[in-house]
Amino acid sequence: MPTPELSVIIPTYNAETHIGRCLTGLQNQTFEDFEIVIVDDNSSDATRDIIEEFEELDITLIHRTDETGITSAINTGIANAKSDLIARHDADDWSHPDRFKKQVQYMKANPEVALLGTGANIVDSDGKKIETRDVMEEPSENDLIEHNHYVHGSVIMRKEALKEVGFYDERFKTTEDYDLWLRLAKLYPIRNINEPLYNFRKHDGSIYAKKLEEVKLYGILAILRAENPDDSLVEKINQTGYEYIYEFLSTSKKVKFHKEMAKESIRYGELSQGRSHAVKLLKKDPKSIMGYLLIILSFMGKKGSNIVITKYRKHIWNRKI
């Protein structure tokens, strides 16, 4: 059987609600020469039964019973992929019909590029569009350190490049994608197609907010590693816990961390968490106007704070104050 031009990696766990739409989106791709490698972490619902209904797709289903975790599942999928071009896809999202066609064409025309993402439509739990996320088309390593310019499920990567940088680092409990992008950007050009070719499903923000500190600190760890590629720090964090990352931050970086934590916590309705970080921000930087504004917002209640944030987001929320 000929080697497909593209391998699509999908990790799954109890994804029966959305996996059908995901696979239907792949079924409708205008580019057809691809395989799908699904790594399922012992789902207890109908996920695997639904997958088996899509007989016309070239699917390899790997059922794991003794390992868990999205990062190791992705690495397992890559290890079993036949193609040098690797596409990521999440089980609860779906792709525009022309996504693979446009991405494969781009990668063929630009063999030096190791990572190619796309813009995305952000949709709610029912699949209704909330907003469109634009992406920077030619981010540099410095751009990437400032902000993660990639939608994880939208990317295509070269397997040889992944092999050279060591694939996804399974010691990262979260933001494993951001860490990988930073390592790839040191060695290769990375690009985006600024079109919404992927539909990213945004789930309950309160769940994300409760893990926000872990997400932010692992993101900082990825940046620290990019700035000083010493693996001992990652190993230390793996042994002691993600909270230890905070100790490596300068005062200015701690100020930035508490500001981001306060803003996002309040935006997701975790008002006491946001207030706590705003207080810590002011202890590090007593002159911070944003710190006082955030404390006021944290006492306004979820509805009131959301009205203020929505109204003034473009004018005040993202200013460096």
C-alpha positions in Angstrom: 0.0 0.0 0.0 1.5 3.4 -1.0 2.7 5.7 1.8 0.2 8.5 2.4 1.3 12.1 2.0 0.0 13.1 5.3 -0.6 11.4 8.7 -3.3 12.9 11.0 -2.8 12.3 14.8 -5.8 12.4 17.1 -5.7 11.5 20.8 -9.0 10.5 22.3 -10.5 9.9 25.7 -14.3 9.7 26.1 -14.9 11.8 23.0 -18.2 10.3 21.9 -20.0 13.7 21.9 -17.8 15.2 19.2 -15.6 12.6 17.5 -18.3 12.0 14.8 -18.2 15.6 13.7 -14.4 15.6 13.8 -14.2 12.6 11.5 -16.9 13.8 9.2 -14.8 17.0 8.7 -11.9 14.8 7.7 -14.1 12.8 5.4 -15.0 16.0 3.6 -11.4 17.1 3.0 -10.7 18.1 -0.6 -7.2 16.6 -0.1 -7.6 12.8 0.1 -4.1 11.2 0.4 -3.9 11.0 4.2 -4.2 8.4 7.0 -5.6 8.9 10.5 -3.8 7.6 13.6 -6.1 7.7 16.6 -4.6 6.9 20.0 -7.4 6.2 22.5 -6.6 6.1 26.3 -9.1 3.4 27.2 -12.3 5.4 26.7 -15.3 4.1 28.7 -17.9 5.5 26.4 -18.8 4.8 22.8 -15.8 6.6 21.3 -14.2 3.6 19.7 -17.5 2.3 18.4 -18.2 5.6 16.6 -14.6 5.6 15.1 -15.2 2.1 13.7 -18.2 3.3 11.8 -16.0 5.5 9.5 -14.9 2.5 7.5 -14.1 4.6 4.3 -11.4 6.5 6.2 -7.9 5.1 6.5 -7.8 4.8 10.3 -5.4 3.1 12.6 -6.9 2.9 16.0 -4.4 2.3 18.9 -6.1 1.3 22.1 -4.0 2.0 25.2 -5.0 0.5 28.6 -1.9 1.2 30.7 -0.9 4.8 29.6 -2.7 8.1 29.9 -2.1 11.6 28.9 -2.4 13.6 25.7 1.4 14.3 25.3 2.4 10.6 25.3 -0.6 9.8 23.1 0.5 12.3 20.5 4.0 10.9 20.6 2.7 7.4 20.2 0.6 8.5 17.2 3.7 10.1 15.6 5.7 7.0 16.1 3.1 5.0 14.3 2.6 7.5 11.4 3.7 6.5 7.9 4.1 9.9 6.5 6.8 12.6 7.0 4.1 15.2 7.2 2.3 15.1 10.5 -1.0 16.9 11.1 -2.5 17.5 14.6 -6.2 17.4 15.2 -8.2 17.3 18.4 -11.2 15.0 18.8 -13.7 17.7 19.7 -12.8 20.1 16.8 -13.3 20.0 13.1 -11.4 21.3 10.0 -12.4 23.4 7.0 -12.7 21.1 3.8 -9.7 22.9 2.2 -7.4 22.8 5.3 -5.2 19.9 4.3 -5.1 20.9 0.6 -3.8 24.4 1.4 -1.3 23.2 4.1 0.2 20.4 2.1 0.6 22.7 -1.0 2.3 25.2 1.2 4.7 22.6 2.8 5.6 21.3 -0.7 6.3 24.8 -1.9 8.4 25.7 1.2 10.5 22.6 2.1 12.5 24.6 4.7 9.4 25.2 6.9 9.0 22.8 9.8 5.8 24.0 11.3 2.6 25.4 9.7 -0.5 26.4 11.5 -3.7 28.2 10.5 -6.2 30.7 11.9 -9.3 29.3 13.6 -12.9 29.9 14.3 -13.5 29.7 18.0 -16.8 27.9 18.7 -18.8 27.2 21.8 -19.7 23.8 23.2 -22.6 23.6 20.8 -20.4 24.4 17.7 -21.7 28.0 17.3 -19.0 30.5 16.2 -17.9 33.0 18.9 -15.0 34.7 17.2 -12.2 34.3 14.6 -8.6 34.0 15.8 -6.1 35.6 13.5 -2.5 34.4 13.5 0.8 35.9 12.6 2.0 34.5 9.3 5.8 34.6 9.9 6.4 34.6 13.6 10.1 34.8 14.7 11.4 33.0 17.8 11.2 36.4 19.6 7.6 36.8 18.5 6.8 33.3 19.9 8.4 34.1 23.2 6.1 37.1 23.5 3.0 35.1 22.6 2.0 31.6 21.4 0.9 32.3 17.8 -0.3 28.7 17.1 -3.6 26.9 17.4 -2.4 23.4 18.4 -4.9 21.4 16.5 -4.4 23.3 13.3 -0.7 22.5 12.8 1.2 20.4 10.3 4.8 19.5 11.1 7.7 17.6 9.5 8.5 14.3 11.2 12.3 14.7 10.6 12.2 18.1 12.4 10.3 16.6 15.3 12.9 13.9 15.6 15.7 16.4 15.6 14.2 18.4 18.5 13.1 15.4 20.5 9.3 15.3 19.8 6.9 16.5 22.4 8.4 16.6 25.9 6.2 14.3 28.1 7.5 16.0 31.3 5.3 19.0 30.4 2.0 18.5 32.1 0.5 21.2 29.9 1.6 23.7 27.2 3.6 20.9 25.7 2.8 22.3 22.3 4.3 25.8 23.1 7.5 24.2 24.3 7.7 22.2 21.1 7.1 25.3 18.9 9.9 27.2 20.7 12.3 24.3 20.1 11.4 24.1 16.5 11.7 27.9 16.0 15.4 27.7 17.1 16.3 25.5 14.1 13.7 26.1 11.4 11.4 28.7 9.8 7.8 28.4 11.2 4.7 29.8 9.5 1.0 30.2 9.6 -1.8 30.5 7.0 -3.9 33.4 8.3 -7.2 31.8 7.3 -9.8 30.2 9.7 -9.2 26.6 8.4 -9.8 25.0 11.8 -12.7 25.1 14.2 -11.6 25.2 17.8 -14.2 24.3 20.5 -13.9 26.4 23.6 -15.2 24.5 26.7 -16.2 25.7 30.1 -13.9 28.5 31.1 -14.1 27.7 34.8 -12.3 24.4 34.2 -9.5 26.3 32.4 -9.4 29.0 35.1 -8.8 26.4 37.8 -5.7 25.2 36.0 -4.6 28.6 34.9 -1.7 28.9 37.2 -0.3 25.6 36.1 -0.8 26.5 32.4 0.9 29.9 32.9 3.9 28.6 34.8 4.5 25.7 32.4 4.4 28.3 29.6 7.0 30.3 31.5 9.1 27.1 31.8 9.0 26.7 28.0 10.3 30.3 27.6 13.0 29.8 30.3 14.1 26.7 28.4 14.2 28.5 25.1 16.3 31.3 26.6 18.7 28.8 28.3 18.5 25.3 26.9 19.5 23.6 30.1 17.4 20.4 30.6 18.2 20.2 34.3 15.6 22.9 35.1 12.8 20.9 33.3 14.0 17.7 35.2 13.9 19.6 38.5 10.4 20.9 37.9 9.3 17.3 37.0 10.5 16.2 40.4 9.4 19.0 42.6 6.2 20.3 40.9 5.3 23.3 38.7 5.0 25.8 41.5 8.8 25.8 41.8 9.0 27.6 38.4 7.9 30.8 40.1 11.2 30.9 42.1 13.2 31.4 38.9 11.3 34.6 37.9 12.8 38.1 38.2 10.7 40.7 39.9 9.5 42.2 36.5 8.5 38.7 35.3 6.6 38.0 38.6 4.8 41.3 38.1 3.8 40.2 34.5 2.8 36.8 35.8 0.5 38.2 38.5 -1.0 40.7 36.1 -1.9 38.0 33.6 -3.2 35.7 36.2 -5.4 38.4 37.7 -6.8 39.5 34.4 -7.6 36.0 33.1 -9.0 34.8 36.4 -11.4 37.7 36.6 -12.4 37.2 32.9 -13.3 33.6 33.6 -15.2 34.5 36.7 -12.7 33.3 39.3 -12.9 36.6 41.2 -11.2 35.7 44.5 -8.3 34.1 42.6 -8.0 37.2 40.5 -8.1 39.5 43.5 -5.4 37.4 45.2 -3.0 37.9 42.2 -3.9 41.6 41.9 -2.8 42.0 45.6 0.5 40.1 44.9 1.0 42.3 41.8 0.7 45.5 43.9 3.1 44.1 46.5 5.7 43.7 43.7 4.8 46.9 42.0 2.8 49.4 44.2 2.5 51.9 41.4 0.7 49.6 39.1 -2.6 51.3 38.0 -3.8 48.0 36.5 -3.4 46.3 39.9 -5.8 48.7 41.5 -8.3 48.4 38.6 -8.2 44.6 38.9 -9.0 44.7 42.6 -12.0 46.9 41.9 -13.2 44.6 39.1 -12.8 41.6 41.4 -15.5 43.1 43.8 -18.0 43.8 41.0 -19.2 40.3 40.6 -18.9 38.1 37.5 -21.6 39.9 35.5 -20.4 43.4 36.3 -16.7 42.6 35.7 -17.5 41.1 32.3 -19.5 44.2 31.2 -16.5 46.4 32.1 -14.0 44.1 30.5 -16.0 43.8 27.3 -16.5 47.5 27.1 -13.0 48.6 27.7 -10.9 45.7 26.5 -9.6 47.5 23.4 -8.8 50.7 25.3 -7.5 49.7 28.7 -7.4 46.0 29.2 -4.4 45.3 27.0 -2.4 48.5 27.8 0.9 48.2 29.6 -0.2 49.9 32.8 
